[in-house]
Amino acid sequence: MTRIAAPRALPAAAKRALRIMFIARHVHWDGGLHPTDGTHATYHREMRAVLEGMGLDLHLADGYEALFAAPDVDFVFPLLNRGGFLNSEMLLPLLCERRGIPYLGASPILRGLSDDKHLAKRVAVARGLPTAPWALFRRGAPIDLSLCPPAARHVVKPNASSASWGISAAHDLEDVRAAVTRLHKEGHDVIVEPFIPGHDIEVSVITLDGEPFILPVQIVEQDDPGYLRTYLEKRNLIDDQAYAIRPLDDDRLRIEATRQAIEMMKEFLPFDYGRFEFRLNAATGALSFMEVNLNCNLWSRKTIAMAAAQIGWSHAELIETILTESLDRHGLLPAERVPDRVAA
């Protein structure tokens, strides 16, 4: 059963008193689709508009340099997750830690743990979650193909990436070697795992009253379960979209996905918001852990916003709730309980 709760509102006094820096690569973007980042630019501009609509004392930045010095702000809202280098997700939180500035989201070490698909899978195995076998090929280490789990078809992808960037399918071990070599040359560690024909199950989690709150579970249902989604599709850089995101209405799967997500999130608290992803085998109905996406995409057309809409929240209410809870966690709001949705 879906839990219903009221969104949180940031007190008017906090809006006046707190200086909040929003950092996103495309915060100043004025066009449509970005030629390489696609809808990621649209997303950043939408987030800027949402934050401005709250009436915050908002400061804008589009690069890490904003935190090289000590900016005169009280809190950082970071969305610069893809910096163009390995483990870039950790840098903004690290810079905030260096300057002693509170920020939205998980700590640097937790961001690194979640972003490393191999390490996240190790956590899942330690927690007893069903997890497909995999092989890891770090840059500079030998490419020992005997480590690859048996499969008729493998998925090869950067060990730390988002939106399926760099993903490819391999039909034999020579295909695997070629894909691993290519990604190594591009500066990435590589993970290889069997391709499981099926669909993705996504469990979005935010914080309410200082505790994890699970939003309605979604299924990313493929038109063809054997199709491998790519970066171009996820960033809307091609016209065809061969999948649909909808509420998961299978009670057995929903309960199991929620159970596994709760078990995994114990390793990552506090993280303010995130998504736990599982793979549904279309042939067997089995569910296995896939990856953790802390501080996931907050665009109004992505999973977490769609899930929030199913309990009656607008996109703006979702963002304000996440921000309010994080500010409260960092001690930047009055000690009394943050009010539910009221007019500020």
C-alpha positions as CSV (number, residue, x, y, z in Angstrom):
1,M,0.0,0.0,0.0
2,T,1.3,3.5,-0.9
3,R,1.9,5.7,2.0
4,I,0.5,9.2,1.8
5,A,2.2,12.2,3.5
6,A,2.2,15.9,3.3
7,P,5.1,17.7,1.6
8,R,7.3,20.0,3.7
9,A,7.5,23.8,3.4
10,L,10.6,25.9,4.1
11,P,9.8,28.5,6.7
12,A,9.7,32.1,5.3
13,A,12.3,33.2,7.8
14,A,14.7,30.6,6.5
15,K,14.1,31.7,2.9
16,R,15.1,35.3,4.0
17,A,18.0,34.3,6.2
18,L,19.8,31.5,4.2
19,R,22.1,32.1,1.3
20,I,21.9,29.0,-0.9
21,M,24.2,28.3,-3.8
22,F,22.9,26.2,-6.7
23,I,25.7,24.6,-8.7
24,A,24.8,22.9,-12.0
25,R,26.7,22.7,-15.3
26,H,23.9,24.1,-17.4
27,V,22.4,26.6,-14.8
28,H,22.8,29.4,-17.4
29,W,21.6,27.4,-20.4
30,D,18.9,29.1,-22.5
31,G,18.5,26.7,-25.4
32,G,16.6,23.4,-25.9
33,L,18.4,20.1,-26.0
34,H,22.1,20.3,-25.4
35,P,24.1,18.8,-28.3
36,T,25.8,16.3,-26.0
37,D,24.0,16.4,-22.7
38,G,20.5,16.5,-24.2
39,T,17.8,17.0,-21.6
40,H,20.3,17.3,-18.8
41,A,20.6,21.0,-19.7
42,T,16.8,21.4,-19.7
43,Y,16.7,19.7,-16.3
44,H,19.2,22.1,-14.8
45,R,17.3,25.1,-16.1
46,E,14.1,23.7,-14.7
47,M,15.7,23.2,-11.3
48,R,16.9,26.7,-11.3
49,A,13.4,28.0,-12.0
50,V,11.9,25.8,-9.2
51,L,14.4,27.1,-6.7
52,E,13.9,30.7,-7.8
53,G,10.1,30.1,-7.5
54,M,10.6,29.3,-3.8
55,G,11.8,32.9,-3.1
56,L,15.2,31.8,-1.9
57,D,18.3,34.0,-1.7
58,L,19.8,32.0,-4.5
59,H,23.4,32.2,-5.8
60,L,24.2,30.5,-9.1
61,A,27.4,28.8,-10.3
62,D,28.2,26.4,-13.1
63,G,31.6,25.0,-12.0
64,Y,33.7,23.7,-9.2
65,E,35.7,26.9,-9.2
66,A,32.8,28.5,-7.2
67,L,34.0,26.6,-4.2
68,F,37.8,27.0,-4.6
69,A,37.5,30.1,-2.5
70,A,35.2,30.5,0.4
71,P,31.8,31.7,-1.0
72,D,29.6,33.7,1.2
73,V,26.8,31.2,1.4
74,D,25.2,29.0,4.0
75,F,24.3,25.9,2.0
76,V,25.1,24.3,-1.3
77,F,22.6,22.6,-3.6
78,P,24.9,20.6,-5.9
79,L,23.9,19.1,-9.2
80,L,27.3,19.0,-10.9
81,N,27.4,15.2,-11.0
82,R,29.2,14.6,-14.3
83,G,32.4,16.6,-14.3
84,G,34.1,14.9,-17.1
85,F,36.6,12.9,-15.0
86,L,36.5,9.8,-12.9
87,N,34.7,10.0,-9.6
88,S,33.7,13.6,-10.2
89,E,30.5,13.0,-8.1
90,M,32.7,13.3,-5.1
91,L,34.4,16.6,-5.8
92,L,31.6,19.1,-4.9
93,P,30.9,17.4,-1.6
94,L,34.6,17.3,-0.9
95,L,35.0,21.0,-1.6
96,C,32.0,21.8,0.7
97,E,33.7,19.7,3.4
98,R,36.9,21.6,2.9
99,R,35.2,24.9,3.4
100,G,32.8,23.7,6.1
101,I,29.7,24.5,4.1
102,P,26.7,22.2,4.6
103,Y,25.3,20.7,1.4
104,L,22.5,18.6,0.0
105,G,23.0,14.9,-0.4
106,A,25.3,12.2,0.8
107,S,28.9,12.6,2.1
108,P,31.8,12.3,-0.4
109,I,32.7,8.7,0.7
110,L,29.1,7.6,0.3
111,R,28.8,9.2,-3.1
112,G,32.0,7.4,-4.1
113,L,30.7,4.1,-2.8
114,S,27.4,4.4,-4.6
115,D,28.9,5.6,-7.8
116,D,31.3,2.6,-8.0
117,K,29.0,-0.1,-9.4
118,H,31.4,-2.9,-8.3
119,L,31.6,-1.7,-4.7
120,A,27.8,-1.2,-4.5
121,K,27.3,-4.8,-5.7
122,R,29.8,-5.9,-3.0
123,V,27.6,-4.2,-0.5
124,A,24.5,-5.9,-1.9
125,V,26.1,-9.3,-1.7
126,A,27.2,-8.6,1.9
127,R,23.6,-7.6,2.7
128,G,22.3,-10.9,1.2
129,L,20.6,-9.4,-1.8
130,P,20.3,-11.4,-5.1
131,T,22.9,-10.0,-7.4
132,A,23.9,-11.1,-10.9
133,P,27.6,-12.1,-11.2
134,W,30.0,-9.6,-12.6
135,A,33.6,-8.9,-13.4
136,L,35.6,-5.7,-12.8
137,F,38.5,-4.5,-15.0
138,R,40.3,-1.6,-13.5
139,R,42.5,0.6,-15.7
140,G,46.1,-0.6,-15.7
141,A,45.3,-4.1,-14.5
142,P,45.4,-7.1,-16.9
143,I,42.2,-7.9,-18.8
144,D,41.7,-11.4,-17.7
145,L,38.6,-12.5,-19.6
146,S,38.4,-15.7,-17.6
147,L,36.8,-13.5,-14.9
148,C,33.8,-12.9,-17.0
149,P,30.7,-14.8,-15.8
150,P,29.3,-17.1,-18.5
151,A,26.6,-15.5,-20.6
152,A,25.2,-15.6,-24.1
153,R,25.4,-11.8,-24.1
154,H,27.3,-9.4,-21.8
155,V,26.7,-5.8,-20.9
156,V,29.9,-3.7,-20.8
157,K,29.9,-0.3,-19.2
158,P,32.0,2.2,-17.2
159,N,32.1,1.2,-13.6
160,A,31.2,4.8,-12.6
161,S,28.8,6.5,-15.0
162,S,25.3,7.7,-15.2
163,A,22.4,7.5,-17.7
164,S,24.0,4.4,-19.4
165,W,26.8,6.5,-20.8
166,G,29.3,4.3,-22.6
167,I,27.2,1.1,-22.3
168,S,27.4,-1.6,-25.0
169,A,26.5,-5.2,-25.6
170,A,29.0,-7.9,-26.2
171,H,28.2,-11.2,-27.9
172,D,31.5,-13.0,-27.3
173,L,34.7,-12.5,-25.2
174,E,36.5,-10.7,-28.1
175,D,33.6,-8.2,-28.1
176,V,34.1,-7.9,-24.3
177,R,37.9,-7.3,-24.8
178,A,37.3,-4.6,-27.4
179,A,34.7,-2.8,-25.3
180,V,36.9,-2.9,-22.2
181,T,39.9,-1.7,-24.1
182,R,38.0,1.2,-25.6
183,L,36.7,2.3,-22.2
184,H,40.1,2.0,-20.6
185,K,41.5,4.3,-23.3
186,E,38.8,6.8,-22.5
187,G,39.8,6.8,-18.8
188,H,37.3,4.4,-17.2
189,D,37.3,1.3,-15.0
190,V,34.9,-1.2,-16.6
191,I,32.3,-3.6,-15.2
192,V,31.0,-6.6,-17.2
193,E,27.9,-8.6,-16.4
194,P,25.4,-10.9,-18.1
195,F,22.6,-9.2,-19.9
196,I,19.3,-10.1,-18.3
197,P,16.3,-9.6,-20.7
198,G,13.7,-7.8,-18.7
199,H,12.8,-4.5,-17.1
200,D,14.2,-2.1,-14.4
201,I,12.5,-1.7,-11.1
202,E,13.2,1.7,-9.4
203,V,12.7,2.5,-5.7
204,S,12.9,6.3,-5.0
205,V,13.6,7.4,-1.5
206,I,13.5,10.8,0.2
207,T,13.6,12.0,3.8
208,L,10.6,13.0,5.9
209,D,10.9,13.9,9.6
210,G,14.5,12.7,9.5
211,E,13.6,9.2,8.4
212,P,13.7,7.5,4.9
213,F,10.4,7.7,3.1
214,I,9.8,5.4,0.1
215,L,7.8,6.8,-2.8
216,P,5.7,4.6,-5.0
217,V,7.8,2.0,-6.8
218,Q,8.1,2.3,-10.6
219,I,8.9,-0.1,-13.4
220,V,10.8,1.0,-16.5
221,E,9.0,-1.4,-18.9
222,Q,10.7,-2.2,-22.2
223,D,8.8,-2.6,-25.4
224,D,11.3,-5.4,-26.1
225,P,12.8,-6.9,-22.9
226,G,15.9,-7.9,-24.9
227,Y,16.7,-4.3,-25.8
228,L,19.6,-2.5,-24.2
229,R,18.8,1.2,-23.4
230,T,21.5,3.6,-24.2
231,Y,22.7,7.1,-23.2
232,L,21.3,8.7,-26.3
233,E,17.8,7.3,-25.5
234,K,18.0,8.3,-21.8
235,R,19.1,11.9,-22.7
236,N,16.4,12.1,-25.4
237,L,19.0,12.6,-28.2
238,I,17.2,10.2,-30.4
239,D,13.5,10.3,-31.4
240,D,12.5,6.7,-30.6
241,Q,11.8,5.8,-26.9
242,A,11.3,2.0,-26.5
243,Y,10.2,2.1,-22.9
244,A,7.7,3.5,-20.5
245,I,7.9,4.4,-16.8
246,R,4.8,3.5,-14.9
247,P,3.7,2.5,-11.4
248,L,4.6,-1.1,-10.4
249,D,1.3,-2.8,-9.7
250,D,2.6,-6.3,-8.9
251,D,2.4,-6.6,-5.1
252,R,4.9,-9.4,-4.9
253,L,7.5,-7.5,-6.8
254,R,6.8,-4.2,-5.1
255,I,7.2,-5.7,-1.6
256,E,10.4,-7.5,-2.6
257,A,11.9,-4.4,-4.3
258,T,11.0,-2.3,-1.2
259,R,12.6,-4.9,1.1
260,Q,15.8,-5.0,-0.8
261,A,15.9,-1.2,-1.0
262,I,15.5,-0.9,2.7
263,E,18.3,-3.3,3.3
264,M,20.6,-1.5,1.0
265,M,19.9,2.0,2.2
266,K,21.1,1.0,5.7
267,E,24.7,1.4,4.3
268,F,24.1,4.8,2.8
269,L,22.2,6.9,5.3
270,P,22.0,9.9,5.4
271,F,21.7,10.7,1.7
272,D,18.6,13.0,1.5
273,Y,17.3,11.5,-1.7
274,G,18.2,8.7,-4.1
275,R,17.1,5.7,-6.1
276,F,17.7,2.0,-5.7
277,E,17.5,0.0,-8.9
278,F,16.8,-3.7,-9.6
279,R,16.6,-5.9,-12.6
280,L,13.5,-7.9,-13.2
281,N,14.1,-11.1,-15.3
282,A,11.3,-11.2,-17.8
283,A,11.5,-15.0,-18.1
284,T,11.7,-16.0,-14.5
285,G,10.2,-13.1,-12.5
286,A,13.4,-13.0,-10.4
287,L,14.5,-9.6,-9.0
288,S,18.2,-8.8,-8.6
289,F,20.1,-5.8,-7.3
290,M,21.5,-3.6,-10.1
291,E,22.9,-0.3,-8.7
292,V,22.4,2.6,-6.3
293,N,21.9,6.1,-7.6
294,L,22.3,8.5,-4.7
295,N,21.2,12.1,-5.4
296,C,19.5,11.0,-8.6
297,N,18.0,13.0,-11.4
298,L,15.4,15.3,-10.0
299,W,13.9,16.5,-13.3
300,S,10.1,16.6,-13.4
301,R,10.0,13.9,-16.1
302,K,12.2,11.4,-14.3
303,T,11.3,8.6,-11.9
304,I,11.5,10.3,-8.5
305,A,9.2,13.2,-9.6
306,M,6.8,10.8,-11.2
307,A,6.6,8.7,-8.0
308,A,6.0,11.9,-5.9
309,A,3.2,12.9,-8.2
310,Q,1.5,9.6,-7.4
311,I,1.0,10.7,-3.8
312,G,-0.3,14.1,-5.0
313,W,2.9,16.2,-4.8
314,S,3.9,18.7,-7.4
315,H,7.5,18.8,-8.6
316,A,8.1,22.0,-6.7
317,E,6.8,20.4,-3.5
318,L,9.1,17.5,-3.9
319,I,12.2,19.7,-4.3
320,E,11.2,22.0,-1.4
321,T,10.6,18.9,0.8
322,I,14.1,17.5,0.0
323,L,15.7,20.9,0.5
324,T,13.8,21.6,3.8
325,E,14.7,18.2,5.3
326,S,18.4,18.6,4.4
327,L,18.6,22.1,5.9
328,D,16.9,20.7,9.0
329,R,19.4,17.8,9.2
330,H,22.3,20.3,9.0
331,G,20.8,22.4,11.9
332,L,20.0,25.4,9.7
333,L,16.3,25.5,10.6
334,P,14.7,26.3,14.0
335,A,14.7,23.5,16.5
336,E,11.0,23.0,16.4
337,R,9.5,20.5,13.9
338,V,9.5,21.8,10.3
339,P,5.8,22.4,9.5
340,D,3.9,20.4,6.9
341,R,2.7,22.2,3.8
342,V,1.4,25.6,4.8
343,A,1.4,29.0,3.2
344,A,4.8,30.7,4.1
